[in-house]
Amino acid sequence: MKRRMLLPGELEAKAAKLTDAHGGLLFTKAEIESFAHITDELAEPAWKPEDFKSINL
């Protein structure tokens, strides 16, 4: 099995490219759902995964 080294900042650079390509921050469904407690505290409507654009990586 061939292993590949990661360069410092490589994961962050890949995430930045994906963010740029898709026009904003990327969240998982679980992350969006976990924001519910924050919106409850602020008396704001909860974020729902179906309200967001979905992509497959």
C-alpha positions, 0 to 999 in steps of 0.5 A, a space after each residue: 500500500 502506497 502512503 501519501 504525505 500531507 503538506 502543512 495546510 493542504 487540508 485547509 487549502 482544499 477546503 478553501 477551494 471547495 468554499 470558493 467553488 460553491 460560493 460559501 461555507 460548507 456544512 454537513 447536515 449534522 452541523 446544520 442540525 446542531 445549530 438548532 440550540 443557538 437559534 433557539 437561544 436567539 429566538 430565531 428560526 432553526 436552520 433546516 438542511 432542506 433549506 440549503 443547497 446540497 452537494 456531494 463530495 
